[in-house]
Amino acid sequence: KLMVALRDGRKLIGVLRSWDQFANLVLQSTSERLFTHSPPLQFADVPRGTFLVRGENVLLLGEVDLDKDDDVPVGFEKGEVAEVQARVAEERKVRERREKERGKVLRGEGFVGEEGEGTF
């Protein structure tokens, strides 16, 4: 059983069935673990089934200790999936707004965005 952190911030937990030299992974019985980052700190597991992860999206992976698999993460409490999903979506919107404002300030100072686009 593996925990895989993806570049987009998602965390997947599933049983490794296959992999290749490019770190492409096939996970079975996969669930996506969602975390809220504002109090009260909560998490929820959303079942996703079989998941194919492209290797370029893998940020980190590690084996899950099966003895501690059912333990609640330290500092978090288990929440309802719908509630945690709504809170995570709201936090994502706030973060995107903040990043957009930050990008405007940086472009005003002459820095270029990730795609190499500048305001000329």
FENQUI-V563051 format. One record per residue. RES is the residue in one small letter. OMEGA is omega in degrees with one decimal (NA if undefined). D_FIRST is the distance of its C-alpha to the first C-alpha in Angstrom with 1 decimal. Layout:
BEGIN
RES;OMEGA;D_FIRST
RES;OMEGA;D_FIRST
END
This chain:
BEGIN
k;-176.9;0.0
l;166.1;3.8
m;-179.1;7.1
v;173.8;9.9
a;-178.2;13.5
l;-178.4;16.0
r;-179.4;19.7
d;175.6;21.0
g;179.9;19.3
r;175.8;16.6
k;-179.3;13.2
l;176.5;10.4
i;-178.4;7.1
g;-179.2;5.5
v;-179.7;4.3
l;178.7;6.1
r;-178.8;9.4
s;174.6;11.9
w;176.8;13.3
d;-174.3;16.8
q;179.8;19.1
f;-177.4;19.3
a;169.8;15.6
n;-174.2;15.6
l;168.2;12.2
v;179.3;11.5
l;179.2;8.7
q;-178.5;9.2
s;-174.4;9.6
t;169.9;9.5
s;176.5;11.3
e;-180.0;13.4
r;179.6;14.1
l;177.8;17.8
f;170.0;19.7
t;-177.2;23.5
h;175.7;25.3
s;-177.0;28.6
p;-7.0;29.5
p;-178.8;28.4
l;-178.1;24.9
q;173.3;22.6
f;176.4;19.1
a;177.0;18.0
d;179.2;15.0
v;-179.9;16.3
p;-178.0;14.7
r;179.2;14.8
g;179.3;13.7
t;-172.9;13.1
f;173.5;13.2
l;-178.2;14.8
v;176.6;14.7
r;-173.3;17.7
g;-178.1;17.3
e;179.3;20.2
n;-178.4;18.5
v;177.1;15.6
l;-175.9;16.8
l;171.0;14.0
l;-179.4;10.3
g;179.9;8.6
e;178.7;5.9
v;175.1;5.5
d;-174.9;8.1
l;176.9;7.8
d;-177.8;11.5
k;-174.7;11.8
d;-176.2;9.4
d;179.2;12.5
d;175.8;14.8
v;178.4;16.8
p;-177.1;16.7
v;177.5;19.9
g;-178.3;22.9
f;171.9;21.6
e;-178.1;22.2
k;179.8;20.6
g;175.9;22.8
e;-175.0;23.7
v;-176.9;21.9
a;-179.5;25.3
e;-179.2;26.7
v;177.7;23.8
q;179.6;23.9
a;179.8;27.6
r;178.9;27.5
v;178.5;25.0
a;178.4;27.3
e;177.9;30.3
e;178.6;28.8
r;178.0;28.0
k;179.0;31.7
v;-179.8;33.1
r;179.0;31.1
e;177.0;32.2
r;179.8;35.8
r;179.1;35.7
e;178.1;34.4
k;177.5;37.2
e;179.1;39.8
r;178.5;38.6
g;177.9;38.8
k;179.7;42.3
v;-179.2;43.3
l;177.3;41.9
r;177.0;43.6
g;178.7;46.8
e;176.1;46.5
g;177.7;46.1
f;-176.7;42.4
v;179.6;40.8
g;-177.6;37.7
e;-177.9;34.5
e;179.7;35.9
g;-178.8;39.0
e;176.3;41.1
g;175.9;43.9
t;-176.3;46.7
f;NA;49.9
END
